[in-house]
Amino acid sequence: MTGDLTRLAWHIGNRHMPCQIEADRLLIQRDHVMRDMLQKLGATLREVSEPFTPEGGAYGHGRTHAHAH
């Protein structure tokens, strides 16, 4: 995924989507809605099959997506 990574990361986080943040790319799980949104924001996407270790939560809840609202 190329483009403005900071801006793309904000949009991913705003939707509470787990994201692995690297220096030159962001990794997310496959999701057709996110794919469409990111493409509309100008991202270049490609599918990969590799280990996924998303960033942990701000409050130390580990690397999970489950949380209460």
PQR file with spaces between the fields and no chain letter, atoms N, CA, C, O and H, PARSE charges and radii, in Angstrom:
ATOM       1  N    MET     1       0.859   -1.156    0.000 -0.4000 1.5000
ATOM       2  CA   MET     1       0.000    0.000    0.000 -0.0000 2.0000
ATOM       3  C    MET     1       0.903    1.216    0.000  0.5500 1.7000
ATOM       4  O    MET     1       1.765    1.354    0.868 -0.5500 1.4000
ATOM       5  N    THR     2       0.715    2.087   -0.955 -0.4000 1.5000
ATOM       6  CA   THR     2       1.506    3.308   -0.989 -0.0000 2.0000
ATOM       7  C    THR     2       0.572    4.501   -0.861  0.5500 1.7000
ATOM       8  O    THR     2      -0.648    4.344   -0.822 -0.5500 1.4000
ATOM       9  H    THR     2       0.015    1.975   -1.660  0.4000 1.0000
ATOM      10  N    GLY     3       1.137    5.661   -0.797 -0.4000 1.5000
ATOM      11  CA   GLY     3       0.345    6.872   -0.601 -0.0000 2.0000
ATOM      12  C    GLY     3       0.724    7.493    0.720  0.5500 1.7000
ATOM      13  O    GLY     3       1.789    7.197    1.261 -0.5500 1.4000
ATOM      14  H    GLY     3       2.128    5.789   -0.829  0.4000 1.0000
ATOM      15  N    ASP     4      -0.111    8.331    1.238 -0.4000 1.5000
ATOM      16  CA   ASP     4       0.145    8.975    2.521 -0.0000 2.0000
ATOM      17  C    ASP     4      -0.205    7.995    3.636  0.5500 1.7000
ATOM      18  O    ASP     4      -1.363    7.896    4.042 -0.5500 1.4000
ATOM      19  H    ASP     4      -0.976    8.572    0.799  0.4000 1.0000
ATOM      20  N    LEU     5       0.804    7.270    4.130 -0.4000 1.5000
ATOM      21  CA   LEU     5       0.557    6.216    5.118 -0.0000 2.0000
ATOM      22  C    LEU     5      -0.065    6.746    6.407  0.5500 1.7000
ATOM      23  O    LEU     5      -0.898    6.073    7.014 -0.5500 1.4000
ATOM      24  H    LEU     5       1.745    7.351    3.800  0.4000 1.0000
ATOM      25  N    THR     6       0.325    7.921    6.819 -0.4000 1.5000
ATOM      26  CA   THR     6      -0.244    8.480    8.042 -0.0000 2.0000
ATOM      27  C    THR     6      -1.744    8.703    7.881  0.5500 1.7000
ATOM      28  O    THR     6      -2.527    8.365    8.768 -0.5500 1.4000
ATOM      29  H    THR     6       1.002    8.467    6.325  0.4000 1.0000
ATOM      30  N    ARG     7      -2.130    9.264    6.766 -0.4000 1.5000
ATOM      31  CA   ARG     7      -3.551    9.508    6.490 -0.0000 2.0000
ATOM      32  C    ARG     7      -4.309    8.195    6.376  0.5500 1.7000
ATOM      33  O    ARG     7      -5.405    8.061    6.921 -0.5500 1.4000
ATOM      34  H    ARG     7      -1.494    9.539    6.046  0.4000 1.0000
ATOM      35  N    LEU     8      -3.738    7.227    5.674 -0.4000 1.5000
ATOM      36  CA   LEU     8      -4.395    5.930    5.529 -0.0000 2.0000
ATOM      37  C    LEU     8      -4.505    5.232    6.881  0.5500 1.7000
ATOM      38  O    LEU     8      -5.533    4.625    7.182 -0.5500 1.4000
ATOM      39  H    LEU     8      -2.848    7.336    5.231  0.4000 1.0000
ATOM      40  N    ALA     9      -3.454    5.314    7.697 -0.4000 1.5000
ATOM      41  CA   ALA     9      -3.483    4.696    9.026 -0.0000 2.0000
ATOM      42  C    ALA     9      -4.581    5.321    9.885  0.5500 1.7000
ATOM      43  O    ALA     9      -5.248    4.620   10.646 -0.5500 1.4000
ATOM      44  H    ALA     9      -2.620    5.808    7.452  0.4000 1.0000
ATOM      45  N    TRP    10      -4.771    6.632    9.767 -0.4000 1.5000
ATOM      46  CA   TRP    10      -5.834    7.290   10.528 -0.0000 2.0000
ATOM      47  C    TRP    10      -7.193    6.723   10.133  0.5500 1.7000
ATOM      48  O    TRP    10      -8.009    6.414   11.002 -0.5500 1.4000
ATOM      49  H    TRP    10      -4.229    7.202    9.149  0.4000 1.0000
ATOM      50  N    HIS    11      -7.445    6.583    8.843 -0.4000 1.5000
ATOM      51  CA   HIS    11      -8.737    6.066    8.381 -0.0000 2.0000
ATOM      52  C    HIS    11      -8.946    4.608    8.820  0.5500 1.7000
ATOM      53  O    HIS    11     -10.057    4.220    9.178 -0.5500 1.4000
ATOM      54  H    HIS    11      -6.783    6.833    8.137  0.4000 1.0000
ATOM      55  N    ILE    12      -7.890    3.820    8.791 -0.4000 1.5000
ATOM      56  CA   ILE    12      -7.982    2.424    9.249 -0.0000 2.0000
ATOM      57  C    ILE    12      -8.309    2.399   10.745  0.5500 1.7000
ATOM      58  O    ILE    12      -9.207    1.674   11.173 -0.5500 1.4000
ATOM      59  H    ILE    12      -6.987    4.135    8.500  0.4000 1.0000
ATOM      60  N    GLY    13      -7.582    3.186   11.532 -0.4000 1.5000
ATOM      61  CA   GLY    13      -7.806    3.242   12.978 -0.0000 2.0000
ATOM      62  C    GLY    13      -9.161    3.804   13.337  0.5500 1.7000
ATOM      63  O    GLY    13      -9.777    3.365   14.308 -0.5500 1.4000
ATOM      64  H    GLY    13      -6.852    3.775   11.184  0.4000 1.0000
ATOM      65  N    ASN    14      -9.634    4.763   12.574 -0.4000 1.5000
ATOM      66  CA   ASN    14     -10.936    5.360   12.828 -0.0000 2.0000
ATOM      67  C    ASN    14     -12.057    4.327   12.697  0.5500 1.7000
ATOM      68  O    ASN    14     -13.135    4.494   13.266 -0.5500 1.4000
ATOM      69  H    ASN    14      -9.133    5.120   11.785  0.4000 1.0000
ATOM      70  N    ARG    15     -11.794    3.272   11.950 -0.4000 1.5000
ATOM      71  CA   ARG    15     -12.773    2.195   11.792 -0.0000 2.0000
ATOM      72  C    ARG    15     -12.446    0.991   12.684  0.5500 1.7000
ATOM      73  O    ARG    15     -13.024   -0.085   12.533 -0.5500 1.4000
ATOM      74  H    ARG    15     -10.918    3.136   11.488  0.4000 1.0000
ATOM      75  N    HIS    16     -11.520    1.193   13.606 -0.4000 1.5000
ATOM      76  CA   HIS    16     -11.143    0.169   14.586 -0.0000 2.0000
ATOM      77  C    HIS    16     -10.680   -1.128   13.931  0.5500 1.7000
ATOM      78  O    HIS    16     -10.950   -2.215   14.440 -0.5500 1.4000
ATOM      79  H    HIS    16     -11.051    2.068   13.730  0.4000 1.0000
ATOM      80  N    MET    17      -9.989   -1.013   12.811 -0.4000 1.5000
ATOM      81  CA   MET    17      -9.487   -2.169   12.070 -0.0000 2.0000
ATOM      82  C    MET    17      -8.066   -2.467   12.547  0.5500 1.7000
ATOM      83  O    MET    17      -7.220   -1.573   12.534 -0.5500 1.4000
ATOM      84  H    MET    17      -9.770   -0.129   12.397  0.4000 1.0000
ATOM      85  N    PRO    18      -7.784   -3.708   12.968 -0.5600 1.5000
ATOM      86  CA   PRO    18      -6.411   -4.048   13.348  0.2800 2.0000
ATOM      87  C    PRO    18      -5.451   -3.750   12.199  0.5500 1.7000
ATOM      88  O    PRO    18      -5.769   -3.999   11.036 -0.5500 1.4000
ATOM      89  N    CYS    19      -4.277   -3.217   12.529 -0.4000 1.5000
ATOM      90  CA   CYS    19      -3.326   -2.796   11.502 -0.0000 2.0000
ATOM      91  C    CYS    19      -1.897   -3.052   11.977  0.5500 1.7000
ATOM      92  O    CYS    19      -1.524   -2.681   13.089 -0.5500 1.4000
ATOM      93  H    CYS    19      -4.019   -3.014   13.473  0.4000 1.0000
ATOM      94  N    GLN    20      -1.122   -3.679   11.133 -0.4000 1.5000
ATOM      95  CA   GLN    20       0.314   -3.857   11.385 -0.0000 2.0000
ATOM      96  C    GLN    20       1.017   -2.691   10.711  0.5500 1.7000
ATOM      97  O    GLN    20       0.934   -2.536    9.492 -0.5500 1.4000
ATOM      98  H    GLN    20      -1.425   -3.981   10.229  0.4000 1.0000
ATOM      99  N    ILE    21       1.710   -1.870   11.493 -0.4000 1.5000
ATOM     100  CA   ILE    21       2.328   -0.655   10.982 -0.0000 2.0000
ATOM     101  C    ILE    21       3.816   -0.893   10.760  0.5500 1.7000
ATOM     102  O    ILE    21       4.537   -1.263   11.686 -0.5500 1.4000
ATOM     103  H    ILE    21       1.777   -1.996   12.482  0.4000 1.0000
ATOM     104  N    GLU    22       4.267   -0.679    9.536 -0.4000 1.5000
ATOM     105  CA   GLU    22       5.674   -0.818    9.186 -0.0000 2.0000
ATOM     106  C    GLU    22       6.142    0.486    8.563  0.5500 1.7000
ATOM     107  O    GLU    22       5.327    1.364    8.279 -0.5500 1.4000
ATOM     108  H    GLU    22       3.681   -0.377    8.784  0.4000 1.0000
ATOM     109  N    ALA    23       7.436    0.624    8.347 -0.4000 1.5000
ATOM     110  CA   ALA    23       7.999    1.878    7.836 -0.0000 2.0000
ATOM     111  C    ALA    23       7.436    2.265    6.472  0.5500 1.7000
ATOM     112  O    ALA    23       7.229    3.447    6.197 -0.5500 1.4000
ATOM     113  H    ALA    23       8.098   -0.089    8.577  0.4000 1.0000
ATOM     114  N    ASP    24       7.190    1.282    5.626 -0.4000 1.5000
ATOM     115  CA   ASP    24       6.789    1.595    4.259 -0.0000 2.0000
ATOM     116  C    ASP    24       5.469    0.951    3.828  0.5500 1.7000
ATOM     117  O    ASP    24       5.126    0.974    2.646 -0.5500 1.4000
ATOM     118  H    ASP    24       7.358    0.322    5.850  0.4000 1.0000
ATOM     119  N    ARG    25       4.730    0.376    4.780 -0.4000 1.5000
ATOM     120  CA   ARG    25       3.448   -0.231    4.434 -0.0000 2.0000
ATOM     121  C    ARG    25       2.603   -0.445    5.679  0.5500 1.7000
ATOM     122  O    ARG    25       3.096   -0.433    6.807 -0.5500 1.4000
ATOM     123  H    ARG    25       5.009    0.356    5.740  0.4000 1.0000
ATOM     124  N    LEU    26       1.322   -0.640    5.434 -0.4000 1.5000
ATOM     125  CA   LEU    26       0.365   -0.977    6.484 -0.0000 2.0000
ATOM     126  C    LEU    26      -0.254   -2.310    6.085  0.5500 1.7000
ATOM     127  O    LEU    26      -0.628   -2.492    4.927 -0.5500 1.4000
ATOM     128  H    LEU    26       0.921   -0.650    4.518  0.4000 1.0000
ATOM     129  N    LEU    27      -0.366   -3.241    7.023 -0.4000 1.5000
ATOM     130  CA   LEU    27      -1.007   -4.517    6.744 -0.0000 2.0000
ATOM     131  C    LEU    27      -2.312   -4.601    7.512  0.5500 1.7000
ATOM     132  O    LEU    27      -2.366   -4.321    8.709 -0.5500 1.4000
ATOM     133  H    LEU    27      -0.062   -3.093    7.964  0.4000 1.0000
ATOM     134  N    ILE    28      -3.368   -4.995    6.799 -0.4000 1.5000
ATOM     135  CA   ILE    28      -4.663   -5.226    7.424 -0.0000 2.0000
ATOM     136  C    ILE    28      -5.191   -6.564    6.928  0.5500 1.7000
ATOM     137  O    ILE    28      -4.686   -7.120    5.952 -0.5500 1.4000
ATOM     138  H    ILE    28      -3.324   -5.223    5.826  0.4000 1.0000
ATOM     139  N    GLN    29      -6.201   -7.069    7.602 -0.4000 1.5000
ATOM     140  CA   GLN    29      -6.836   -8.296    7.150 -0.0000 2.0000
ATOM     141  C    GLN    29      -7.710   -7.994    5.944  0.5500 1.7000
ATOM     142  O    GLN    29      -8.161   -6.864    5.755 -0.5500 1.4000
ATOM     143  H    GLN    29      -6.611   -6.617    8.394  0.4000 1.0000
ATOM     144  N    ARG    30      -7.942   -9.011    5.138 -0.4000 1.5000
ATOM     145  CA   ARG    30      -8.780   -8.824    3.951 -0.0000 2.0000
ATOM     146  C    ARG    30     -10.191   -8.395    4.348  0.5500 1.7000
ATOM     147  O    ARG    30     -10.820   -9.003    5.215 -0.5500 1.4000
ATOM     148  H    ARG    30      -7.576   -9.929    5.292  0.4000 1.0000
ATOM     149  N    ASP    31     -10.667   -7.350    3.707 -0.4000 1.5000
ATOM     150  CA   ASP    31     -12.005   -6.838    3.970 -0.0000 2.0000
ATOM     151  C    ASP    31     -12.416   -6.016    2.754  0.5500 1.7000
ATOM     152  O    ASP    31     -11.770   -5.019    2.430 -0.5500 1.4000
ATOM     153  H    ASP    31     -10.156   -6.856    3.003  0.4000 1.0000
ATOM     154  N    HIS    32     -13.477   -6.424    2.086 -0.4000 1.5000
ATOM     155  CA   HIS    32     -13.852   -5.761    0.834 -0.0000 2.0000
ATOM     156  C    HIS    32     -14.283   -4.307    1.049  0.5500 1.7000
ATOM     157  O    HIS    32     -14.075   -3.474    0.166 -0.5500 1.4000
ATOM     158  H    HIS    32     -14.002   -7.234    2.349  0.4000 1.0000
ATOM     159  N    VAL    33     -14.867   -3.990    2.183 -0.4000 1.5000
ATOM     160  CA   VAL    33     -15.277   -2.610    2.451 -0.0000 2.0000
ATOM     161  C    VAL    33     -14.047   -1.733    2.646  0.5500 1.7000
ATOM     162  O    VAL    33     -13.975   -0.630    2.103 -0.5500 1.4000
ATOM     163  H    VAL    33     -15.035   -4.667    2.900  0.4000 1.0000
ATOM     164  N    MET    34     -13.068   -2.225    3.429 -0.4000 1.5000
ATOM     165  CA   MET    34     -11.831   -1.463    3.640 -0.0000 2.0000
ATOM     166  C    MET    34     -11.059   -1.320    2.330  0.5500 1.7000
ATOM     167  O    MET    34     -10.488   -0.266    2.049 -0.5500 1.4000
ATOM     168  H    MET    34     -13.127   -3.120    3.870  0.4000 1.0000
ATOM     169  N    ARG    35     -11.046   -2.384    1.533 -0.4000 1.5000
ATOM     170  CA   ARG    35     -10.360   -2.329    0.234 -0.0000 2.0000
ATOM     171  C    ARG    35     -10.935   -1.200   -0.614  0.5500 1.7000
ATOM     172  O    ARG    35     -10.185   -0.409   -1.188 -0.5500 1.4000
ATOM     173  H    ARG    35     -11.510   -3.240    1.761  0.4000 1.0000
ATOM     174  N    ASP    36     -12.244   -1.121   -0.696 -0.4000 1.5000
ATOM     175  CA   ASP    36     -12.897   -0.088   -1.495 -0.0000 2.0000
ATOM     176  C    ASP    36     -12.564    1.302   -0.960  0.5500 1.7000
ATOM     177  O    ASP    36     -12.220    2.198   -1.731 -0.5500 1.4000
ATOM     178  H    ASP    36     -12.853   -1.763   -0.230  0.4000 1.0000
ATOM     179  N    MET    37     -12.664    1.485    0.355 -0.4000 1.5000
ATOM     180  CA   MET    37     -12.384    2.779    0.961 -0.0000 2.0000
ATOM     181  C    MET    37     -10.937    3.201    0.703  0.5500 1.7000
ATOM     182  O    MET    37     -10.685    4.336    0.298 -0.5500 1.4000
ATOM     183  H    MET    37     -12.943    0.757    0.981  0.4000 1.0000
ATOM     184  N    LEU    38      -9.989    2.295    0.934 -0.4000 1.5000
ATOM     185  CA   LEU    38      -8.572    2.626    0.771 -0.0000 2.0000
ATOM     186  C    LEU    38      -8.235    2.939   -0.679  0.5500 1.7000
ATOM     187  O    LEU    38      -7.436    3.837   -0.946 -0.5500 1.4000
ATOM     188  H    LEU    38     -10.194    1.373    1.262  0.4000 1.0000
ATOM     189  N    GLN    39      -8.827    2.218   -1.614 -0.4000 1.5000
ATOM     190  CA   GLN    39      -8.600    2.523   -3.022 -0.0000 2.0000
ATOM     191  C    GLN    39      -9.134    3.909   -3.361  0.5500 1.7000
ATOM     192  O    GLN    39      -8.498    4.652   -4.108 -0.5500 1.4000
ATOM     193  H    GLN    39      -9.476    1.489   -1.398  0.4000 1.0000
ATOM     194  N    LYS    40     -10.293    4.263   -2.821 -0.4000 1.5000
ATOM     195  CA   LYS    40     -10.862    5.595   -3.066 -0.0000 2.0000
ATOM     196  C    LYS    40      -9.990    6.696   -2.469  0.5500 1.7000
ATOM     197  O    LYS    40     -10.009    7.834   -2.940 -0.5500 1.4000
ATOM     198  H    LYS    40     -10.810    3.659   -2.214  0.4000 1.0000
ATOM     199  N    LEU    41      -9.227    6.354   -1.431 -0.4000 1.5000
ATOM     200  CA   LEU    41      -8.306    7.317   -0.809 -0.0000 2.0000
ATOM     201  C    LEU    41      -6.960    7.368   -1.528  0.5500 1.7000
ATOM     202  O    LEU    41      -6.077    8.132   -1.139 -0.5500 1.4000
ATOM     203  H    LEU    41      -9.211    5.431   -1.049  0.4000 1.0000
ATOM     204  N    GLY    42      -6.800    6.556   -2.577 -0.4000 1.5000
ATOM     205  CA   GLY    42      -5.572    6.596   -3.370 -0.0000 2.0000
ATOM     206  C    GLY    42      -4.529    5.555   -3.017  0.5500 1.7000
ATOM     207  O    GLY    42      -3.411    5.609   -3.530 -0.5500 1.4000
ATOM     208  H    GLY    42      -7.517    5.935   -2.894  0.4000 1.0000
ATOM     209  N    ALA    43      -4.864    4.609   -2.155 -0.4000 1.5000
ATOM     210  CA   ALA    43      -3.907    3.571   -1.758 -0.0000 2.0000
ATOM     211  C    ALA    43      -3.685    2.579   -2.892  0.5500 1.7000
ATOM     212  O    ALA    43      -4.579    2.333   -3.702 -0.5500 1.4000
ATOM     213  H    ALA    43      -5.772    4.565   -1.738  0.4000 1.0000
ATOM     214  N    THR    44      -2.499    2.022   -2.939 -0.4000 1.5000
ATOM     215  CA   THR    44      -2.192    0.907   -3.822 -0.0000 2.0000
ATOM     216  C    THR    44      -2.206   -0.331   -2.949  0.5500 1.7000
ATOM     217  O    THR    44      -1.477   -0.402   -1.960 -0.5500 1.4000
ATOM     218  H    THR    44      -1.773    2.222   -2.282  0.4000 1.0000
ATOM     219  N    LEU    45      -3.026   -1.306   -3.302 -0.4000 1.5000
ATOM     220  CA   LEU    45      -3.200   -2.498   -2.476 -0.0000 2.0000
ATOM     221  C    LEU    45      -2.692   -3.740   -3.186  0.5500 1.7000
ATOM     222  O    LEU    45      -2.742   -3.845   -4.411 -0.5500 1.4000
ATOM     223  H    LEU    45      -3.618   -1.248   -4.106  0.4000 1.0000
ATOM     224  N    ARG    46      -2.203   -4.675   -2.390 -0.4000 1.5000
ATOM     225  CA   ARG    46      -1.886   -6.002   -2.912 -0.0000 2.0000
ATOM     226  C    ARG    46      -2.123   -6.996   -1.802  0.5500 1.7000
ATOM     227  O    ARG    46      -1.893   -6.697   -0.630 -0.5500 1.4000
ATOM     228  H    ARG    46      -2.162   -4.589   -1.395  0.4000 1.0000
ATOM     229  N    GLU    47      -2.585   -8.184   -2.167 -0.4000 1.5000
ATOM     230  CA   GLU    47      -2.840   -9.222   -1.174 -0.0000 2.0000
ATOM     231  C    GLU    47      -1.571  -10.012   -0.932  0.5500 1.7000
ATOM     232  O    GLU    47      -0.840  -10.343   -1.866 -0.5500 1.4000
ATOM     233  H    GLU    47      -2.771   -8.428   -3.119  0.4000 1.0000
ATOM     234  N    VAL    48      -1.318  -10.312    0.339 -0.4000 1.5000
ATOM     235  CA   VAL    48      -0.169  -11.121    0.738 -0.0000 2.0000
ATOM     236  C    VAL    48      -0.650  -12.175    1.728  0.5500 1.7000
ATOM     237  O    VAL    48      -1.674  -12.012    2.390 -0.5500 1.4000
ATOM     238  H    VAL    48      -1.912  -10.043    1.098  0.4000 1.0000
ATOM     239  N    SER    49       0.106  -13.245    1.811 -0.4000 1.5000
ATOM     240  CA   SER    49      -0.128  -14.275    2.834 -0.0000 2.0000
ATOM     241  C    SER    49       1.139  -14.362    3.657  0.5500 1.7000
ATOM     242  O    SER    49       2.139  -14.930    3.218 -0.5500 1.4000
ATOM     243  H    SER    49       0.939  -13.377    1.273  0.4000 1.0000
ATOM     244  N    GLU    50       1.092  -13.795    4.856 -0.4000 1.5000
ATOM     245  CA   GLU    50       2.248  -13.768    5.743 -0.0000 2.0000
ATOM     246  C    GLU    50       1.756  -13.544    7.166  0.5500 1.7000
ATOM     247  O    GLU    50       0.588  -13.213    7.370 -0.5500 1.4000
ATOM     248  H    GLU    50       0.279  -13.334    5.212  0.4000 1.0000
ATOM     249  N    PRO    51       2.632  -13.720    8.153 -0.5600 1.5000
ATOM     250  CA   PRO    51       2.207  -13.501    9.540  0.2800 2.0000
ATOM     251  C    PRO    51       1.654  -12.086    9.721  0.5500 1.7000
ATOM     252  O    PRO    51       2.130  -11.135    9.101 -0.5500 1.4000
ATOM     253  N    PHE    52       0.643  -11.966   10.581 -0.4000 1.5000
ATOM     254  CA   PHE    52      -0.009  -10.682   10.840 -0.0000 2.0000
ATOM     255  C    PHE    52       0.057  -10.399   12.326  0.5500 1.7000
ATOM     256  O    PHE    52      -0.547  -11.115   13.125 -0.5500 1.4000
ATOM     257  H    PHE    52       0.256  -12.739   11.085  0.4000 1.0000
ATOM     258  N    THR    53       0.784   -9.365   12.702 -0.4000 1.5000
ATOM     259  CA   THR    53       0.915   -8.982   14.107 -0.0000 2.0000
ATOM     260  C    THR    53       0.541   -7.502   14.237  0.5500 1.7000
ATOM     261  O    THR    53       1.412   -6.632   14.231 -0.5500 1.4000
ATOM     262  H    THR    53       1.274   -8.783   12.053  0.4000 1.0000
ATOM     263  N    PRO    54      -0.761   -7.226   14.355 -0.5600 1.5000
ATOM     264  CA   PRO    54      -1.205   -5.838   14.430  0.2800 2.0000
ATOM     265  C    PRO    54      -0.722   -5.145   15.692  0.5500 1.7000
ATOM     266  O    PRO    54      -0.391   -5.776   16.696 -0.5500 1.4000
ATOM     267  N    GLU    55      -0.694   -3.833   15.601 -0.4000 1.5000
ATOM     268  CA   GLU    55      -0.300   -2.993   16.735 -0.0000 2.0000
ATOM     269  C    GLU    55      -1.258   -3.224   17.902  0.5500 1.7000
ATOM     270  O    GLU    55      -2.465   -3.355   17.699 -0.5500 1.4000
ATOM     271  H    GLU    55      -0.963   -3.320   14.786  0.4000 1.0000
ATOM     272  N    GLY    56      -0.723   -3.274   19.122 -0.4000 1.5000
ATOM     273  CA   GLY    56      -1.560   -3.468   20.304 -0.0000 2.0000
ATOM     274  C    GLY    56      -2.354   -2.220   20.636  0.5500 1.7000
ATOM     275  O    GLY    56      -2.063   -1.137   20.127 -0.5500 1.4000
ATOM     276  H    GLY    56       0.258   -3.167   19.286  0.4000 1.0000
ATOM     277  N    GLY    57      -3.341   -2.369   21.478 -0.4000 1.5000
ATOM     278  CA   GLY    57      -4.195   -1.247   21.855 -0.0000 2.0000
ATOM     279  C    GLY    57      -3.483   -0.240   22.739  0.5500 1.7000
ATOM     280  O    GLY    57      -2.479   -0.560   23.376 -0.5500 1.4000
ATOM     281  H    GLY    57      -3.577   -3.248   21.891  0.4000 1.0000
ATOM     282  N    ALA    58      -3.996    0.955   22.775 -0.4000 1.5000
ATOM     283  CA   ALA    58      -3.400    2.042   23.545 -0.0000 2.0000
ATOM     284  C    ALA    58      -3.453    1.799   25.051  0.5500 1.7000
ATOM     285  O    ALA    58      -2.673    2.383   25.802 -0.5500 1.4000
ATOM     286  H    ALA    58      -4.811    1.215   22.258  0.4000 1.0000
ATOM     287  N    TYR    59      -4.363    0.945   25.491 -0.4000 1.5000
ATOM     288  CA   TYR    59      -4.519    0.719   26.921 -0.0000 2.0000
ATOM     289  C    TYR    59      -3.971   -0.629   27.359  0.5500 1.7000
ATOM     290  O    TYR    59      -4.336   -1.134   28.421 -0.5500 1.4000
ATOM     291  H    TYR    59      -4.997    0.470   24.881  0.4000 1.0000
ATOM     292  N    GLY    60      -3.094   -1.215   26.546 -0.4000 1.5000
ATOM     293  CA   GLY    60      -2.445   -2.457   26.924 -0.0000 2.0000
ATOM     294  C    GLY    60      -3.328   -3.683   26.849  0.5500 1.7000
ATOM     295  O    GLY    60      -3.091   -4.657   27.564 -0.5500 1.4000
ATOM     296  H    GLY    60      -2.798   -0.805   25.684  0.4000 1.0000
ATOM     297  N    HIS    61      -4.339   -3.658   26.002 -0.4000 1.5000
ATOM     298  CA   HIS    61      -5.244   -4.794   25.894 -0.0000 2.0000
ATOM     299  C    HIS    61      -4.744   -5.865   24.939  0.5500 1.7000
ATOM     300  O    HIS    61      -5.494   -6.778   24.594 -0.5500 1.4000
ATOM     301  H    HIS    61      -4.532   -2.867   25.421  0.4000 1.0000
ATOM     302  N    GLY    62      -3.512   -5.773   24.512 -0.4000 1.5000
ATOM     303  CA   GLY    62      -2.968   -6.796   23.617 -0.0000 2.0000
ATOM     304  C    GLY    62      -3.287   -6.532   22.171  0.5500 1.7000
ATOM     305  O    GLY    62      -3.758   -5.456   21.801 -0.5500 1.4000
ATOM     306  H    GLY    62      -2.903   -5.031   24.793  0.4000 1.0000
ATOM     307  N    ARG    63      -3.028   -7.510   21.378 -0.4000 1.5000
ATOM     308  CA   ARG    63      -3.173   -7.374   19.927 -0.0000 2.0000
ATOM     309  C    ARG    63      -4.478   -7.997   19.467  0.5500 1.7000
ATOM     310  O    ARG    63      -4.481   -8.924   18.657 -0.5500 1.4000
ATOM     311  H    ARG    63      -2.646   -8.383   21.679  0.4000 1.0000
ATOM     312  N    THR    64      -5.574   -7.494   19.980 -0.4000 1.5000
ATOM     313  CA   THR    64      -6.873   -8.039   19.600 -0.0000 2.0000
ATOM     314  C    THR    64      -7.771   -6.948   19.067  0.5500 1.7000
ATOM     315  O    THR    64      -7.478   -5.762   19.220 -0.5500 1.4000
ATOM     316  H    THR    64      -5.572   -6.742   20.639  0.4000 1.0000
ATOM     317  N    HIS    65      -8.842   -7.338   18.455 -0.4000 1.5000
ATOM     318  CA   HIS    65      -9.800   -6.394   17.910 -0.0000 2.0000
ATOM     319  C    HIS    65     -11.018   -6.279   18.813  0.5500 1.7000
ATOM     320  O    HIS    65     -11.777   -5.314   18.713 -0.5500 1.4000
ATOM     321  H    HIS    65      -9.080   -8.302   18.331  0.4000 1.0000
ATOM     322  N    ALA    66     -11.210   -7.252   19.689 -0.4000 1.5000
ATOM     323  CA   ALA    66     -12.406   -7.267   20.541 -0.0000 2.0000
ATOM     324  C    ALA    66     -12.334   -6.172   21.607  0.5500 1.7000
ATOM     325  O    ALA    66     -11.328   -6.018   22.299 -0.5500 1.4000
ATOM     326  H    ALA    66     -10.594   -8.035   19.770  0.4000 1.0000
ATOM     327  N    HIS    67     -13.411   -5.430   21.715 -0.4000 1.5000
ATOM     328  CA   HIS    67     -13.538   -4.409   22.746 -0.0000 2.0000
ATOM     329  C    HIS    67     -14.988   -3.974   22.831  0.5500 1.7000
ATOM     330  O    HIS    67     -15.772   -4.195   21.908 -0.5500 1.4000
ATOM     331  H    HIS    67     -14.229   -5.556   21.153  0.4000 1.0000
ATOM     332  N    ALA    68     -15.331   -3.363   23.928 -0.4000 1.5000
ATOM     333  CA   ALA    68     -16.709   -2.929   24.133 -0.0000 2.0000
ATOM     334  C    ALA    68     -16.846   -1.450   23.793  0.5500 1.7000
ATOM     335  O    ALA    68     -15.905   -0.675   23.966 -0.5500 1.4000
ATOM     336  H    ALA    68     -14.694   -3.183   24.678  0.4000 1.0000
ATOM     337  N    HIS    69     -18.014   -1.068   23.314 -0.4000 1.5000
ATOM     338  CA   HIS    69     -18.320    0.358   23.059 -0.0000 2.0000
ATOM     339  C    HIS    69     -19.430    0.770   23.989  0.5500 1.7000
ATOM     340  O    HIS    69     -19.861    1.922   23.963 -0.5500 1.4000
ATOM     341  H    HIS    69     -18.778   -1.697   23.174  0.4000 1.0000
